[in-house]
Amino acid sequence: MAYTLQIGENAPEFKLLATDGKHYTLNDFADAKALVVWFTCNHCPFVKGSDEVTRTTALKYGPQGVAFVAINANSATTNPDDSYEKMIERIDEHKFPWTYLHDAQQEAALAYGALRTPHFYVFDAERKLIYTGRAVDSPKDAEKITSHDLENALDDYLAGREVAVPLTNPVGCNVKWEGKDKRWMPEEACDLVLN
């Protein structure tokens, strides 16, 4: 059995608290032509380095019927900057155009098989997985981006084409699992990535 969600599989259900104080499930995005779910956090340099690129993508495809849902599953015990309170501060500061959910029990991260922050999953109208992996090939340094893999996948799908490259390796920090202390995953280890 594969650890992470496989192409063609259904989006796992969730019920998670958002930074707006409401709980959201998959059904709250039922009207979207496509759903982009990604696992992210507050502190990771790969997330911070690509947030504005992700914002541009969300603003470009949102009007085309694509919903964007970010999930922070990182343990605040491992890194206090990833707490729910810090999530609220961050979304208020940056005004990101997506729903930001807190996976406090890390159940969604396990169900989806989140490997990195950020790690993207794109689901079609039937909520079957059509793309998973990175959004871009250089999330830490936007000036070095040469491939917009998430946008390519969305372009293919919205044009009625099969996604040409449905699978890429996510590039970023490891998900910070509960029970792992800072000695287990030092900040420098963010540079140990899949690519």
RACORVEN-V949779 format. One record per residue. N is the residue number from 1. RES is the residue in three letters. PHI is phi in whole degrees, 0 to 359 (none if undefined). PSI is psi in whole degrees, -180 to 180 (NA if undefined). OMEGA is omega in whole degrees, -180 to 180 (999 if undefined). Layout:
n->N res->RES phi->PHI psi->PSI omega->OMEGA
n->N res->RES phi->PHI psi->PSI omega->OMEGA
This chain:
n->1 res->MET phi->none psi->131 omega->-179
n->2 res->ALA phi->287 psi->147 omega->-179
n->3 res->TYR phi->286 psi->-38 omega->-177
n->4 res->THR phi->254 psi->157 omega->-178
n->5 res->LEU phi->303 psi->140 omega->-177
n->6 res->GLN phi->258 psi->152 omega->178
n->7 res->ILE phi->306 psi->132 omega->-180
n->8 res->GLY phi->95 psi->-14 omega->180
n->9 res->GLU phi->280 psi->157 omega->-179
n->10 res->ASN phi->284 psi->150 omega->174
n->11 res->ALA phi->295 psi->124 omega->176
n->12 res->PRO phi->295 psi->142 omega->178
n->13 res->GLU phi->292 psi->156 omega->174
n->14 res->PHE phi->207 psi->159 omega->169
n->15 res->LYS phi->220 psi->104 omega->-170
n->16 res->LEU phi->229 psi->150 omega->179
n->17 res->LEU phi->280 psi->132 omega->179
n->18 res->ALA phi->260 psi->170 omega->-180
n->19 res->THR phi->292 psi->-14 omega->176
n->20 res->ASP phi->273 psi->3 omega->177
n->21 res->GLY phi->88 psi->-2 omega->180
n->22 res->LYS phi->259 psi->156 omega->174
n->23 res->HIS phi->264 psi->142 omega->-179
n->24 res->TYR phi->235 psi->147 omega->174
n->25 res->THR phi->234 psi->175 omega->177
n->26 res->LEU phi->303 psi->-35 omega->-177
n->27 res->ASN phi->298 psi->-25 omega->179
n->28 res->ASP phi->293 psi->-14 omega->180
n->29 res->PHE phi->243 psi->22 omega->-173
n->30 res->ALA phi->298 psi->-28 omega->-177
n->31 res->ASP phi->279 psi->-9 omega->-177
n->32 res->ALA phi->287 psi->140 omega->176
n->33 res->LYS phi->294 psi->-35 omega->178
n->34 res->ALA phi->214 psi->154 omega->-180
n->35 res->LEU phi->233 psi->124 omega->175
n->36 res->VAL phi->255 psi->116 omega->176
n->37 res->VAL phi->247 psi->131 omega->175
n->38 res->TRP phi->219 psi->150 omega->180
n->39 res->PHE phi->264 psi->128 omega->-171
n->40 res->THR phi->216 psi->-168 omega->178
n->41 res->CYS phi->194 psi->-170 omega->-178
n->42 res->ASN phi->263 psi->-29 omega->-166
n->43 res->HIS phi->253 psi->-21 omega->-171
n->44 res->CYS phi->298 psi->130 omega->180
n->45 res->PRO phi->296 psi->-26 omega->177
n->46 res->PHE phi->287 psi->-35 omega->175
n->47 res->VAL phi->291 psi->-51 omega->-178
n->48 res->LYS phi->300 psi->-37 omega->-178
n->49 res->GLY phi->291 psi->-22 omega->-175
n->50 res->SER phi->243 psi->2 omega->-178
n->51 res->ASP phi->303 psi->-40 omega->-178
n->52 res->GLU phi->287 psi->-31 omega->174
n->53 res->VAL phi->294 psi->-43 omega->179
n->54 res->THR phi->295 psi->-39 omega->177
n->55 res->ARG phi->302 psi->-47 omega->180
n->56 res->THR phi->301 psi->-42 omega->179
n->57 res->THR phi->295 psi->-45 omega->-180
n->58 res->ALA phi->297 psi->-41 omega->180
n->59 res->LEU phi->290 psi->-30 omega->180
n->60 res->LYS phi->286 psi->-42 omega->-172
n->61 res->TYR phi->259 psi->-18 omega->176
n->62 res->GLY phi->306 psi->-47 omega->179
n->63 res->PRO phi->294 psi->-14 omega->178
n->64 res->GLN phi->267 psi->8 omega->176
n->65 res->GLY phi->94 psi->18 omega->179
n->66 res->VAL phi->259 psi->127 omega->178
n->67 res->ALA phi->265 psi->142 omega->-178
n->68 res->PHE phi->240 psi->123 omega->-176
n->69 res->VAL phi->229 psi->115 omega->178
n->70 res->ALA phi->262 psi->140 omega->-180
n->71 res->ILE phi->234 psi->124 omega->173
n->72 res->ASN phi->260 psi->112 omega->179
n->73 res->ALA phi->251 psi->2 omega->-177
n->74 res->ASN phi->295 psi->143 omega->178
n->75 res->SER phi->288 psi->124 omega->176
n->76 res->ALA phi->288 psi->-18 omega->175
n->77 res->THR phi->291 psi->-40 omega->179
n->78 res->THR phi->286 psi->-42 omega->178
n->79 res->ASN phi->219 psi->105 omega->-177
n->80 res->PRO phi->303 psi->-23 omega->179
n->81 res->ASP phi->293 psi->-14 omega->-179
n->82 res->ASP phi->263 psi->18 omega->179
n->83 res->SER phi->290 psi->161 omega->177
n->84 res->TYR phi->300 psi->-41 omega->180
n->85 res->GLU phi->299 psi->-40 omega->178
n->86 res->LYS phi->290 psi->-31 omega->175
n->87 res->MET phi->299 psi->-45 omega->179
n->88 res->ILE phi->298 psi->-45 omega->178
n->89 res->GLU phi->301 psi->-42 omega->-175
n->90 res->ARG phi->291 psi->-44 omega->-179
n->91 res->ILE phi->291 psi->-35 omega->177
n->92 res->ASP phi->294 psi->-38 omega->-179
n->93 res->GLU phi->289 psi->-44 omega->-172
n->94 res->HIS phi->262 psi->-14 omega->178
n->95 res->LYS phi->54 psi->48 omega->180
n->96 res->PHE phi->295 psi->142 omega->-177
n->97 res->PRO phi->272 psi->49 omega->177
n->98 res->TRP phi->213 psi->164 omega->175
n->99 res->THR phi->279 psi->130 omega->-176
n->100 res->TYR phi->245 psi->111 omega->-174
n->101 res->LEU phi->254 psi->150 omega->179
n->102 res->HIS phi->251 psi->116 omega->178
n->103 res->ASP phi->263 psi->71 omega->-172
n->104 res->ALA phi->299 psi->-35 omega->-179
n->105 res->GLN phi->269 psi->-2 omega->179
n->106 res->GLN phi->63 psi->19 omega->-179
n->107 res->GLU phi->288 psi->-39 omega->178
n->108 res->ALA phi->294 psi->-42 omega->180
n->109 res->ALA phi->300 psi->-39 omega->178
n->110 res->LEU phi->291 psi->-42 omega->-179
n->111 res->ALA phi->296 psi->-39 omega->-180
n->112 res->TYR phi->276 psi->-22 omega->-176
n->113 res->GLY phi->76 psi->43 omega->-179
n->114 res->ALA phi->298 psi->129 omega->-177
n->115 res->LEU phi->255 psi->-33 omega->-172
n->116 res->ARG phi->218 psi->169 omega->166
n->117 res->THR phi->239 psi->114 omega->2
n->118 res->PRO phi->269 psi->153 omega->176
n->119 res->HIS phi->222 psi->118 omega->-172
n->120 res->PHE phi->257 psi->145 omega->175
n->121 res->TYR phi->227 psi->129 omega->178
n->122 res->VAL phi->245 psi->128 omega->-180
n->123 res->PHE phi->243 psi->143 omega->179
n->124 res->ASP phi->280 psi->-171 omega->-176
n->125 res->ALA phi->298 psi->-28 omega->177
n->126 res->GLU phi->271 psi->4 omega->180
n->127 res->ARG phi->64 psi->38 omega->169
n->128 res->LYS phi->265 psi->140 omega->-178
n->129 res->LEU phi->290 psi->124 omega->179
n->130 res->ILE phi->243 psi->-14 omega->177
n->131 res->TYR phi->204 psi->142 omega->171
n->132 res->THR phi->210 psi->145 omega->178
n->133 res->GLY phi->141 psi->-134 omega->-176
n->134 res->ARG phi->267 psi->161 omega->171
n->135 res->ALA phi->273 psi->-42 omega->179
n->136 res->VAL phi->221 psi->165 omega->-176
n->137 res->ASP phi->274 psi->-8 omega->178
n->138 res->SER phi->221 psi->70 omega->-176
n->139 res->PRO phi->292 psi->-25 omega->-178
n->140 res->LYS phi->282 psi->-29 omega->-178
n->141 res->ASP phi->226 psi->96 omega->-174
n->142 res->ALA phi->300 psi->-27 omega->-179
n->143 res->GLU phi->292 psi->-18 omega->-178
n->144 res->LYS phi->259 psi->8 omega->-179
n->145 res->ILE phi->293 psi->130 omega->175
n->146 res->THR phi->239 psi->-13 omega->-177
n->147 res->SER phi->221 psi->125 omega->177
n->148 res->HIS phi->257 psi->77 omega->-171
n->149 res->ASP phi->295 psi->-39 omega->179
n->150 res->LEU phi->295 psi->-48 omega->180
n->151 res->GLU phi->296 psi->-38 omega->177
n->152 res->ASN phi->300 psi->-43 omega->179
n->153 res->ALA phi->296 psi->-44 omega->179
n->154 res->LEU phi->294 psi->-40 omega->177
n->155 res->ASP phi->300 psi->-46 omega->179
n->156 res->ASP phi->301 psi->-50 omega->-176
n->157 res->TYR phi->297 psi->-47 omega->-176
n->158 res->LEU phi->292 psi->-23 omega->177
n->159 res->ALA phi->273 psi->1 omega->179
n->160 res->GLY phi->83 psi->13 omega->179
n->161 res->ARG phi->264 psi->158 omega->170
n->162 res->GLU phi->291 psi->141 omega->180
n->163 res->VAL phi->295 psi->121 omega->-174
n->164 res->ALA phi->294 psi->-41 omega->179
n->165 res->VAL phi->235 psi->91 omega->-175
n->166 res->PRO phi->279 psi->-11 omega->-173
n->167 res->LEU phi->220 psi->125 omega->171
n->168 res->THR phi->226 psi->164 omega->177
n->169 res->ASN phi->279 psi->127 omega->174
n->170 res->PRO phi->295 psi->143 omega->-179
n->171 res->VAL phi->243 psi->120 omega->180
n->172 res->GLY phi->165 psi->-165 omega->179
n->173 res->CYS phi->280 psi->156 omega->172
n->174 res->ASN phi->297 psi->147 omega->169
n->175 res->VAL phi->298 psi->136 omega->-179
n->176 res->LYS phi->270 psi->100 omega->-176
n->177 res->TRP phi->280 psi->146 omega->177
n->178 res->GLU phi->299 psi->141 omega->179
n->179 res->GLY phi->95 psi->-8 omega->177
n->180 res->LYS phi->258 psi->125 omega->-178
n->181 res->ASP phi->272 psi->177 omega->-175
n->182 res->LYS phi->295 psi->-25 omega->179
n->183 res->ARG phi->291 psi->-28 omega->-180
n->184 res->TRP phi->290 psi->-37 omega->-177
n->185 res->MET phi->224 psi->81 omega->180
n->186 res->PRO phi->294 psi->160 omega->-179
n->187 res->GLU phi->303 psi->-34 omega->-179
n->188 res->GLU phi->297 psi->-25 omega->-178
n->189 res->ALA phi->291 psi->-10 omega->174
n->190 res->CYS phi->300 psi->-21 omega->-180
n->191 res->ASP phi->276 psi->-8 omega->177
n->192 res->LEU phi->269 psi->93 omega->-169
n->193 res->VAL phi->234 psi->163 omega->169
n->194 res->LEU phi->277 psi->133 omega->173
n->195 res->ASN phi->204 psi->NA omega->999
